[in-house]
């Protein structure tokens, strides 16, 4: 789910000077998978276990912290992909069934990435029932209610539905940032309608079918007239009269696949109220545990680059009160 290809905005967050009142939400799984597929797979620890995803993720995270120096940060991991415990698989068993499950070596490195976050003093979260998107959605709702603004560090288009005025969607690897008013031109719908938009178009990445024959252009045209999926279906008789190519056929497709559209909507919407034991204050960075970090680096055969980064982060980290 890529957000690449758009021109990058100039940063309003200078390096090393994150403005107060911002909470950075890291969509960790993207960066772990990216490292797993891009770093040399012959990187191993003393026991011969692969460490390339762990190393790549750790490099990214240290680079990010040195660049941004955030005071509040969330690192959310995906644990709920498929299985009986998955909230969305319980709704639609074929959800993400087109994806291969991560190999055992990658699952092991995911766990180590979470451990690294804890040693670095960062709040990390995962759930067997809910996805990282739902964790971010819930914490973003809580921080917004506390008067804070959110920066979502991701390439997942789904997360754009969480952006509100004052928030930023940061495609970190693509070096592009999108504010609220830029989400519609980039993704096809305003944030509040992204889930409805995807319910019509479907999402092949997540194996969500949507309404057959309704593409992004048609969905965008429909939501330029109707303010929500509910409003669209409440006024379905008006669709045939719209100045859309094949308007009568579109109305017939929407009617024939209404149940599929509403099923998809239950899958595409990010939950913002999951039961998560976390307070806004828990998202503040803590001082890194230097001894545990050094032991961690030793165990996994990491050299001077990460160790130097960790030392710089520790020297600039908030002190324990």
C-alpha positions in Angstrom: 0.0 0.0 0.0 2.2 2.7 -1.3 1.9 6.5 -1.1 4.9 7.2 -3.3 5.0 9.2 -6.4 3.7 12.6 -5.2 5.9 15.7 -4.9 7.3 16.1 -1.4 6.3 19.0 0.7 9.1 20.9 2.5 9.5 19.9 6.1 8.1 22.2 8.8 9.8 20.0 11.4 13.5 20.8 11.4 15.9 18.0 12.3 16.5 17.7 16.0 13.7 20.1 17.0 10.4 18.3 17.0 7.7 20.9 18.0 6.0 20.4 21.3 2.5 18.9 21.1 3.3 16.4 18.4 2.9 12.6 18.7 4.8 10.5 16.1 3.1 7.1 15.3 5.4 4.7 13.6 3.8 2.0 11.4 6.6 -0.4 12.3 5.6 -3.4 10.2 6.2 -1.6 6.9 9.8 -0.8 8.0 10.5 -4.3 9.2 9.2 -5.9 6.0 11.2 -3.3 4.0 14.4 -4.2 5.8 13.7 -7.9 5.5 13.5 -7.7 1.7 16.3 -5.1 1.2 19.1 -5.9 3.7 21.6 -8.6 3.0 20.1 -11.9 4.2 23.5 -13.3 5.2 23.5 -11.0 8.3 23.4 -13.5 11.2 24.0 -13.6 15.0 26.4 -15.8 16.8 24.0 -18.7 16.5 23.4 -18.3 12.8 20.0 -16.7 13.1 19.1 -14.0 10.6 19.3 -10.4 11.8 18.9 -8.4 8.6 15.3 -7.2 9.3 16.2 -6.4 12.9 19.3 -4.4 11.8 17.6 -2.5 9.1 14.7 -1.6 11.3 17.0 -0.5 14.1 19.0 1.7 11.7 15.8 3.3 10.5 14.5 3.9 14.1 17.8 5.4 15.3 18.0 7.6 12.2 14.4 8.7 12.8 15.0 9.6 16.5 18.2 11.5 15.7 16.5 13.4 12.9 13.3 14.2 14.7 14.1 14.0 18.4 10.4 13.3 19.3 9.2 13.8 22.9 6.2 11.4 22.3 6.4 8.4 20.1 4.3 5.3 19.4 5.7 2.2 17.6 2.9 -0.1 16.5 3.5 -3.6 15.2 1.2 -6.0 13.3 0.7 -9.3 15.1 -3.0 -9.8 14.0 -2.8 -10.7 10.3 -4.7 -14.0 10.0 -6.1 -16.4 12.5 -9.0 -17.0 14.8 -8.1 -14.1 17.1 -8.0 -11.6 14.3 -10.9 -9.1 14.5 -11.2 -8.7 10.7 -10.8 -12.4 9.9 -13.7 -13.1 12.2 -15.8 -10.8 10.0 -14.4 -12.1 6.7 -12.2 -15.3 6.8 -10.7 -14.5 3.4 -9.3 -11.2 4.6 -5.6 -11.0 3.6 -5.8 -14.7 2.6 -3.9 -13.8 -0.5 -0.8 -13.0 1.6 1.8 -15.5 2.6 2.3 -15.7 6.3 5.7 -14.4 7.5 8.4 -17.1 7.7 9.5 -18.2 11.2 12.7 -16.2 10.9 10.9 -13.0 10.2 8.4 -13.6 13.1 11.4 -14.0 15.4 13.0 -10.8 14.2 9.6 -8.9 14.7 9.8 -9.9 18.3 13.4 -8.7 18.6 12.4 -5.3 17.0 9.9 -4.9 19.7 12.5 -5.7 22.3 14.9 -3.1 20.8 12.2 -0.4 21.1 11.8 -1.2 24.8 15.6 -0.9 25.3 15.5 2.4 23.5 12.8 3.8 25.8 10.0 3.8 23.3 6.3 2.8 23.8 5.7 -0.2 21.5 2.4 -2.0 21.0 1.0 -5.1 19.2 -2.2 -7.1 19.5 -3.3 -10.6 18.5 -6.8 -9.3 17.8 -6.3 -5.9 16.3 -3.9 -4.5 13.6 -1.3 -1.8 14.0 -3.7 0.6 12.2 -6.3 0.1 15.0 -3.6 0.7 17.7 -2.5 3.9 15.9 -6.2 4.9 15.4 -7.0 4.5 19.1 -3.9 6.3 20.3 -4.3 9.1 17.8 -7.9 9.6 19.0 -6.7 9.8 22.6 -3.8 12.2 21.9 -6.1 14.4 19.8 -8.6 14.5 22.7 -5.7 15.7 24.9 -5.0 18.6 22.6 -2.0 17.0 20.7 -1.4 16.7 17.0 -0.5 13.5 15.2 2.2 12.6 12.7 1.7 9.2 11.1 4.9 7.7 9.7 3.8 5.2 7.1 3.2 4.3 3.5 -0.1 2.7 4.1 -2.9 4.5 2.4 -5.4 3.1 4.9 -4.0 5.3 7.6 -4.7 8.5 5.7 -8.3 8.2 7.0 -7.0 9.2 10.5 -5.7 12.6 9.4 -7.4 15.6 10.7 -6.6 19.3 10.6 -3.2 19.9 12.2 -2.1 16.3 11.6 0.5 15.1 9.0 0.8 11.9 7.0 4.5 11.4 6.6 5.7 9.0 3.8 9.2 8.8 5.4 10.9 6.7 2.7 9.3 8.7 -0.1 10.2 12.0 1.6 6.7 13.4 1.3 4.3 14.9 3.8 0.6 15.4 3.4 -1.6 17.6 5.5 -5.3 17.2 5.8 -6.2 19.2 2.7 -3.8 17.2 0.6 -5.1 13.7 1.4 -8.0 13.9 -1.1 -5.9 14.8 -4.1 -3.4 12.2 -3.2 -5.6 9.2 -2.3 -8.9 10.0 -4.0 -11.1 11.0 -1.0 -11.0 13.2 2.0 -9.8 11.4 5.2 -13.3 10.9 6.5 -14.3 9.1 3.3 -11.3 6.9 2.7 -12.9 3.8 4.3 -16.1 4.4 2.3 -14.0 4.9 -0.8 -12.2 1.6 -0.3 -15.4 -0.2 0.4 -16.5 0.6 -3.1 -13.2 0.1 -4.9 -12.1 -2.8 -2.9 -8.4 -3.4 -1.9 -6.6 -6.2 -3.6 -3.7 -5.9 -1.2 -5.9 -7.0 1.7 -8.2 -9.2 -0.5 -11.2 -7.0 0.0 -13.4 -7.3 -3.1 -15.6 -4.2 -2.9 -18.2 -3.6 -5.6 -17.2 -5.1 -9.0 -16.8 -2.6 -11.7 -16.4 0.4 -9.4 -12.9 1.9 -9.8 -11.2 4.8 -8.1 -12.4 7.4 -10.7 -16.1 6.3 -10.4 -15.9 6.1 -6.6 -14.4 9.6 -6.5 -17.2 11.0 -8.7 -19.8 9.3 -6.5 -18.4 10.8 -3.3 -18.2 14.2 -4.9 -22.0 14.0 -4.8 -22.8 11.9 -1.8 -21.2 12.5 1.6 -20.9 8.9 2.8 -21.6 5.3 1.9 -24.9 5.6 3.8 -25.9 8.7 1.9 -25.1 7.0 -1.4 -27.2 4.0 -0.6 -30.0 6.1 0.8 -30.2 7.9 -2.5 -29.4 5.1 -4.9 -32.2 6.1 -7.3 -30.3 9.4 -8.0 -27.2 7.6 -9.3 -28.8 6.7 -12.6 -29.5 10.3 -13.3 -25.9 11.5 -12.6 -23.7 12.6 -15.5 -21.5 9.5 -15.2 -20.5 7.2 -18.0 -22.7 4.1 -17.6 -24.7 5.7 -14.7 -27.5 3.2 -15.0 -25.1 0.2 -14.9 -23.3 1.8 -11.9 -26.6 2.0 -10.0 -27.4 -1.6 -10.8 -24.0 -2.7 -9.6 -24.3 -0.8 -6.4 -27.7 -2.3 -5.7 -26.6 -5.9 -6.5 -23.5 -5.7 -4.3 -24.8 -3.6 -1.4 -24.1 -6.3 1.2 -20.5 -6.7 -0.2 -20.0 -2.9 0.1 -21.1 -2.8 3.7 -19.0 -5.9 4.5 -16.0 -4.2 3.0 -16.7 -1.1 5.0 -16.4 -3.1 8.2 -13.0 -4.1 7.1 -11.6 -0.9 5.7 -12.5 1.3 8.6 -9.8 1.7 11.2 -11.0 1.3 14.8 -10.3 4.2 17.1 -11.6 2.7 20.4 -10.0 -0.6 21.0 -9.3 -1.7 24.6 -5.7 -0.6 24.9 -4.0 -0.1 28.2 -2.1 3.1 27.5 -2.3 6.7 28.7 -1.1 9.7 26.7 1.7 10.1 29.3 2.9 6.6 28.5 3.9 7.8 25.0 6.7 10.0 26.3 10.2 8.8 25.5 12.0 7.3 28.4 15.8 7.3 28.8 17.3 4.3 26.9 18.7 1.4 28.9 22.4 1.6 27.9 23.4 -1.7 29.5 20.6 -3.6 27.8 21.3 -2.0 24.5 25.0 -3.0 24.6 24.1 -6.5 25.6 21.5 -6.6 22.8 24.1 -5.4 20.2 26.6 -8.0 21.4 24.0 -10.8 21.2 23.1 -10.0 17.6 26.5 -9.1 16.3 25.9 -5.4 15.6 28.9 -3.2 15.1 30.0 0.4 15.6 27.3 2.2 13.5 24.4 1.3 15.7 26.4 1.6 18.9 27.5 5.1 18.0 23.9 6.1 17.1 22.7 4.6 20.4 25.3 6.7 22.3 24.2 9.9 20.6 20.6 9.1 21.3 21.3 8.4 25.0 23.3 11.7 25.3 20.3 13.6 23.9 17.5 11.6 25.5 15.1 13.0 28.2 16.3 12.2 31.7 14.3 10.1 34.1 12.5 12.2 36.7 
